[in-house]
Amino acid sequence: MGICLTDAVIESVLRNGLKAIRDNPLRLDDLFSTMLEDHLSSHYGADAIAGIKDFILNNRISIVFGWNQIPSVLPCISISLLSADEIPELAVMNDFSQTIEANDVADIILSITPTSYNSSTGAITFNNSVDLSNITTSVLFKDHSNVEFEILGIINEPTNKVIFIDIAKIVDISGTCSAVSNLNFSRDSYNMIPINERILIGCHTDSAALTKHLFYIVVYIINARRATIVSRGIELSHFSGSDFSREMNFLPSNVLSRFITLQGITRFYYKEEEQDLASDIGQTVNVEREADQFPRTDETDFNVRTILKTED
């Protein structure tokens, strides 16, 4: 989720790729093996490959994000954004993407201290000053040892305060207990904007040959690690290379450059808002007269109400 930090992703791939080459320089023998073929060996050959290895192994190759840094940190690789455009063809209504649920701590609806528990009836009684009006059968009773029990019924009369749970349970009422929401997760809505990005990667040295060789090494790293780039959020479609003379106006004459343009799709996910969830939904039995046992057989004396609450 979140925004794909394209330049940071490319930076991490290049750093890891250069480290892998330094850890195993034989990769360069394979990459530049054509220098040993008859039509190139007289001008390049094994000495040229050895020179490339020496360049990679014994030089710090900085990765920068600003043109003004390039002259002072040669050799270096620059990463710049050419363009980032929303893709209308991939857009969806209201940019909606998905909802995600995450574990959360259930809200405490009421902290209460019981006076007794009858294991044969499942009745947990409370002092008459306790207000149980916010408790419904969808709420859970959590005892002093944090063990949760389903609430089966509630009596909330001025002189009779009772919560009913299942019978024959071991309930710790030695201290403060609580009534908690049965929701222990949150749900967020995420929107998504598809973006077509073009990234310019520059290879800069003070030598035409080294610039050319660094260019091929960067091309190799990008293509060899294409799956990694995709897994980090950039769906590469293609790349192109060039000597980008237009940008030479920004650089001194001793800086020789070659450029790679990467094009791919990224997706910008952002959280719209946390969804309101029903914290309590269920039926509560209101007893209109004195009752000392639950459930009762004369149900005509009971009114049933349904309560729906949402989180603030």
C-alpha positions in Angstrom: 0.0 0.0 0.0 1.0 3.6 -0.2 2.8 5.3 -3.0 5.5 3.4 -5.0 8.7 5.4 -4.5 10.0 4.7 -8.0 13.3 6.4 -7.7 14.1 4.7 -4.4 13.1 1.3 -5.8 15.4 1.8 -8.8 18.2 3.0 -6.5 17.9 -0.1 -4.3 18.0 -2.4 -7.3 21.1 -0.7 -8.7 22.9 -0.8 -5.4 22.1 -4.5 -4.9 23.1 -5.2 -8.5 26.5 -3.5 -8.2 27.1 -5.3 -4.9 26.3 -8.6 -6.5 28.8 -7.9 -9.3 31.5 -6.9 -6.8 30.9 -10.1 -4.8 31.2 -12.1 -8.0 33.2 -10.2 -10.7 32.9 -13.3 -13.0 29.5 -11.8 -14.0 31.5 -9.2 -16.0 33.3 -11.9 -17.9 30.0 -13.3 -19.0 28.5 -9.8 -19.7 31.4 -8.6 -21.9 32.4 -12.0 -23.3 31.9 -10.7 -26.9 35.1 -8.6 -26.4 37.0 -11.9 -26.7 35.5 -12.7 -30.1 37.7 -12.4 -33.1 36.2 -9.2 -34.5 36.7 -7.4 -31.2 39.6 -9.1 -29.4 42.3 -7.1 -31.1 40.9 -3.8 -29.8 39.3 -4.9 -26.6 40.1 -8.5 -25.5 40.9 -9.7 -22.0 42.7 -6.5 -21.0 39.5 -4.4 -21.6 37.5 -6.8 -19.4 40.2 -6.6 -16.7 40.0 -2.8 -16.9 36.2 -2.9 -16.4 36.6 -5.2 -13.4 39.2 -2.8 -11.9 36.8 0.1 -12.5 33.9 -1.5 -10.7 35.9 -3.0 -7.9 38.0 0.0 -7.0 35.7 2.9 -7.5 32.8 4.2 -5.5 29.9 4.6 -7.9 27.5 7.1 -6.3 23.8 7.2 -7.0 22.4 10.7 -7.1 19.1 12.4 -7.7 20.1 15.9 -8.7 22.0 17.2 -11.7 24.0 19.6 -9.6 25.6 16.7 -7.7 27.0 14.9 -10.8 30.3 16.8 -11.5 31.5 16.4 -7.9 30.8 12.6 -7.5 32.1 11.1 -10.7 31.7 8.2 -11.5 28.0 8.2 -10.7 24.5 7.1 -11.7 21.7 9.6 -11.7 18.0 8.9 -11.3 15.5 11.5 -12.5 11.7 11.6 -13.2 10.8 12.5 -16.8 7.0 12.2 -16.4 4.3 10.7 -14.2 0.8 10.6 -15.8 -2.4 9.1 -14.5 -3.7 6.4 -16.8 -7.4 7.0 -17.5 -7.9 3.6 -19.1 -7.1 1.8 -15.9 -9.0 4.2 -13.6 -12.0 2.9 -11.7 -15.1 4.7 -10.3 -14.1 7.0 -7.4 -10.6 5.4 -7.6 -11.8 2.7 -5.2 -9.4 -0.2 -4.8 -10.2 -2.4 -1.9 -11.0 -2.7 1.8 -8.5 -4.1 4.3 -9.2 -5.5 7.7 -6.6 -5.4 10.5 -6.6 -6.8 13.9 -7.5 -4.4 16.6 -8.3 -4.3 20.3 -12.0 -4.6 21.1 -13.5 -1.5 22.6 -14.4 -1.6 26.3 -18.1 -0.7 26.5 -18.4 -0.9 30.3 -16.1 -1.7 33.2 -18.0 -3.5 35.9 -17.4 -5.5 39.1 -19.8 -8.4 39.7 -21.1 -9.3 43.1 -21.8 -13.0 42.3 -22.0 -15.7 39.7 -24.5 -18.6 39.8 -23.0 -21.4 37.7 -26.3 -23.3 37.7 -28.3 -20.4 36.1 -25.4 -18.5 34.4 -26.5 -15.3 36.2 -23.8 -12.7 37.0 -25.2 -10.1 39.3 -24.2 -6.5 39.9 -24.8 -3.7 42.4 -28.0 -1.8 41.7 -26.1 1.3 40.9 -24.6 -0.3 37.7 -26.3 0.8 34.4 -26.5 -2.0 31.9 -28.5 -0.1 29.3 -25.6 -0.1 26.8 -25.1 -3.9 27.0 -26.7 -6.1 24.3 -26.5 -9.8 23.6 -23.9 -9.1 20.9 -21.5 -7.8 23.5 -19.0 -10.1 25.3 -18.4 -10.4 29.0 -14.7 -10.5 29.9 -13.9 -11.6 33.4 -11.0 -10.5 35.7 -8.7 -13.1 34.0 -9.6 -11.7 30.5 -11.6 -14.8 29.6 -14.5 -13.9 27.3 -18.1 -15.2 27.5 -21.0 -14.7 25.2 -23.8 -12.7 26.8 -27.2 -14.5 26.5 -29.4 -12.1 28.2 -29.6 -8.9 30.4 -31.9 -7.8 33.2 -31.5 -4.0 33.8 -34.1 -3.1 36.4 -33.6 -0.6 39.2 -33.4 -3.4 41.8 -32.2 -6.2 39.6 -28.9 -6.0 37.5 -28.1 -9.3 35.9 -26.1 -10.6 32.9 -26.6 -14.2 31.8 -23.9 -16.3 30.3 -23.7 -20.0 29.7 -24.1 -22.3 32.7 -21.4 -24.3 34.5 -18.6 -21.9 33.5 -15.5 -21.0 35.5 -15.7 -17.2 35.9 -13.2 -15.0 37.7 -15.1 -12.2 39.4 -12.5 -11.4 41.9 -11.9 -8.0 40.5 -12.9 -5.6 37.8 -14.5 -7.2 34.7 -15.7 -5.6 31.5 -18.2 -5.7 28.7 -16.4 -5.5 25.4 -17.4 -5.2 21.7 -17.4 -8.3 19.7 -15.4 -6.5 17.0 -11.7 -7.0 17.3 -10.7 -5.6 13.9 -10.8 -2.4 11.9 -11.6 -1.9 8.2 -10.1 0.7 6.0 -11.0 1.8 2.4 -8.2 2.3 0.0 -8.3 4.1 -3.3 -5.8 3.6 -6.2 -4.5 5.8 -9.0 -2.6 4.0 -11.8 0.4 6.0 -13.0 2.5 5.7 -16.2 6.0 6.8 -15.1 9.1 7.5 -17.2 12.4 7.4 -15.3 15.7 8.6 -16.7 18.8 6.8 -15.5 22.1 8.5 -16.4 25.6 6.9 -16.4 28.3 9.6 -15.9 32.1 9.3 -15.9 35.0 11.4 -17.3 35.8 8.7 -19.8 33.8 7.8 -22.9 34.8 4.1 -22.7 33.9 3.8 -19.0 30.6 5.6 -19.5 29.7 3.1 -22.2 30.7 0.1 -20.1 28.8 1.5 -17.1 25.8 1.9 -19.3 25.8 -1.7 -20.3 26.3 -2.8 -16.7 23.2 -0.8 -15.6 21.2 -2.2 -18.6 22.2 -5.7 -17.4 21.2 -5.0 -13.8 17.8 -3.6 -14.8 17.0 -6.6 -17.0 18.4 -9.3 -14.8 16.4 -7.9 -11.8 13.2 -7.2 -13.7 11.3 -9.6 -11.5 12.5 -7.8 -8.4 11.5 -4.4 -9.8 8.0 -5.7 -10.5 7.7 -7.3 -7.1 8.5 -3.8 -5.6 5.7 -2.1 -7.4 7.0 -1.1 -10.9 5.5 -3.0 -13.8 8.2 -2.4 -16.4 7.0 -2.3 -20.0 10.2 -1.3 -21.8 13.4 0.7 -21.7 15.4 2.6 -24.2 19.0 4.0 -24.3 20.5 7.1 -25.8 23.2 9.8 -25.6 20.9 12.6 -24.3 22.6 15.7 -25.7 19.8 18.0 -24.7 20.7 17.6 -21.0 24.4 18.3 -21.7 23.7 22.0 -21.1 23.4 21.3 -17.4 26.8 19.5 -17.1 30.4 20.5 -17.6 32.2 19.4 -20.8 34.3 16.8 -18.9 31.2 14.8 -17.8 30.4 12.2 -20.4 27.0 10.6 -20.1 24.7 7.9 -21.5 21.0 7.6 -20.5 18.5 4.8 -20.1 14.8 5.6 -20.1 12.6 3.2 -18.1 8.8 3.2 -18.6 6.4 1.3 -16.4 3.2 1.4 -14.5 3.0 2.1 -10.7 -0.1 2.3 -8.5 -0.6 4.9 -5.8 -2.7 3.5 -3.0 -4.0 5.9 -0.4 -6.4 5.4 2.6 -9.6 7.3 2.1 -11.0 6.8 5.6 -11.7 4.2 8.2 -15.1 2.6 7.7 -17.7 2.7 10.5 -18.6 -0.7 11.7 -21.5 -2.0 13.6 -20.1 -2.4 17.1 -23.3 -4.0 18.5 -26.1 -5.7 16.6 -28.4 -8.1 18.3 -31.5 -8.6 20.4 -31.8 -7.5 24.0 -34.5 -8.9 26.2 -36.1 -6.3 28.5 -37.8 -7.8 31.5 -40.9 -5.8 32.6 -41.2 -7.3 36.0 -39.1 -9.1 38.6 -37.4 -12.2 37.4 -34.9 -14.5 39.1 -34.3 -17.0 36.4 -33.4 -16.9 32.7 -34.7 -18.1 30.3 -38.4 -17.8 31.3 -41.3 -19.8 30.0 -43.9 -17.0 30.1 -42.4 -15.1 27.2 -45.5 -12.9 26.8 -43.9 -10.7 29.5 -40.9 -9.9 27.4 -40.3 -7.2 24.9 -37.5 -7.7 22.3 -35.6 -4.7 20.9 -32.9 -4.7 18.2 -30.0 -2.2 18.7 -27.6 -1.2 16.0 -24.6 0.9 16.9 -21.6 2.2 14.9 -18.2 3.3 16.1 -17.8 7.1 16.5 
